[in-house]
Each structure stands twice: as C-alpha cells, then as structure tokens.
Amino acid sequence: MTGPGTADPAGHGAGRVSGFTVLFDAACPVCRTARRWLASRAQLVPLEFVAAGSAEARRRFPGLDHAATLRDLTVIADTGDVYVSDGAWLACLWALADHRATAERLSSPRLLPTARRFIAAASAVRDRTRAADYGDLRDDRCL
C-alpha cells in the first residue's frame, strides 16, 4: 500500500511489515465493532489490538501523542511506521487477506480522495453514535 504521506507496508525499500498494533477507542461502540470485524477476518499481517490511551499503549509506545490516538485510529507497524486516520484504516484493510487488493486500489492517487471521504463519513456516524451514547462527554474522539 502506498499513498501520499504513508509508508509502504509491503516493504518496497525498508524491511517488510510482519505485524500491526491497532490503537482503538475501547470506549466507543463503533470502534469495538470495527475491532471485532477486523479480528474475525483472515489476516495476511497479524493485527494486535490495544486500547488507545491505555497504560499498555503508553508503555509500548512512549513517543506517541496518546491524546491524538484517542481522536484518530492509529496503527503502528512492527517496523516503527505509524499510520493515522485514513492511512490507519487502509493499513488495516491491507493486512486482511480478502481486502488487500481493495486497500491498494483505494490508496492510489486516483481513489485516495474517495477513500478519505468514505472514512470521514464513517467518522461522522461514529460521532453521532457516540453522542447518542455519551452526550458531549467524549467529543474529542473520532475514527
């Protein structure tokens, strides 16, 4: 997967990615559903899930802005590359056996703007779901 501002998990250049850690908002029902869906799919690259902002996330990734990981989905490759927001979603899809080709197509310069709009729409759904569940208590978090 390549795209503006993203590293290449396929390893064209540096080392190949052999695992991703996905920092997700464990308090968000949409994020928990997405996590279950990702975990239930066949993975070409293993996905490990850690609650964003948790003690475990802070211990494992001390250099990250952990407040930001609660606002945007964040994926860390075992190579040290960090993917955020749409790059993180595309990295997750790229890791899945049945969705790698889709991730590669969506990360192309021609389709990346469409992918970003789709991810923004999903984020808006998450915001509405969160507002219904939590009111204004959690407005700083999104996909």
N, C-alpha and C positions, 0 to 999 in steps of 0.2 A: 504494500500500500504506500503510495506516495501522494504528496499534495503540498500545497503551499504551507510552509511553516511546520511540516511534520517530518519526522524521521522515517526511514524505511524499515519496517519490522522484518521484511523479507531478508534483510542482511546484505543488500547490494552495497558493498563498501565495508562497513564495520562488521562486527560479529552478528550472528543470527540470533533472533529472539527465540528463547525456548520457554518463556513464561511471562505472564502479565499479572500484576496485582491491581485489582479494581477497587478503588476507594469510592464507596457509595454511601448515600444518606440512609442509614438504617432506620431512621425515624419516619421516613417517607413511604407511604403505601405504594406509590407508583415505582419508586426505586427498588423496593423489596420485590415487587412483581417482576421488574426487569431483571433483577439479580437471579430470581428463580428460573426465569425463562432462559437466560444465558447459561446458567449452571446445568440445565436439563438438556442442552444441545451437545452433540458430538463436537469435541474441541481438537483442532489441529495444534493449537498452542494452549496449554493449560491456563485457565483463569482462576486466580485465587481472590476471594472477596474479603475485604477488611472494611469495617465501618469507618467512614471518613470522620476525622476529628477524634477518634478513639485513642486511648493510651497506646494500643498496639500500633496504630498508624503513626503516631508521634514517635514511638520508639524506633520503628523500622525506617521511617523517612524524616529524620530530624530537620532536614534542609527545606522541606516543603512549607508553603504557606497553608497551614491547616484550616484556617478560616475560609480560604478560597476553595479548598477541596469540598467544603460543605455547600458552596454555591454552584460549582460545576463538577460534573463527573470527571474523575481523574484516574488515569491508568498509567502505571509505572512498569516499564519493561525491565526484565532482568539485566538488560544492557545498561540501564540507567536512564534511558529515554523516557520523557514524561509527555503524555498526551492529555489534553484538556478539552472539555466540551465536545464539539463535533469530531475532533481528532480522536478523542477517547472512545466515542461511540463507534467510529469507523474501525478503530483498533480492536474493539470487542467483536464486531462483526467479522473482521479479518481473521480472528482466532478460531471462528466456528467453521466446521467442515462444510456445512451447507450454505454458508454465506460469504466465504472468502471472495469469490468472483464478484459478488454484489458490492462488497466493500471496495474492491479495486476499481470497479466501474464508477461508484459514487465518489471516489477520491480523485477522479480525473478532473482536469481543469474545466471541462465542459459541464460535468454533472455536480461538482462540488457546491456551487451556489444553491442548487435544488436540494441537495442533502442538508445543507445548513438551514434552509427554510423549513424542511421537514423536522429537523431536530429542534428548531425554535418552536414549532407548533407543538411538538411533544412536551417541551418545557412549559408551554402555556397551559396544557392540560394538567400537568403536574402541579402548577401553581394554583389552578382552580380546585384541584382535588385537595391540595394542602390547605387552602383557605377554608374549604368546607369542613375539613377535619380539625384544624388547629386555629382558625381565625387568623389574626395578624401576628401570632406569636412566632412564626417561623418564616417570615417574608424574605429573609436573607438567603434562603436555599433554593436552588433550582437545578435542573439537569445540566 
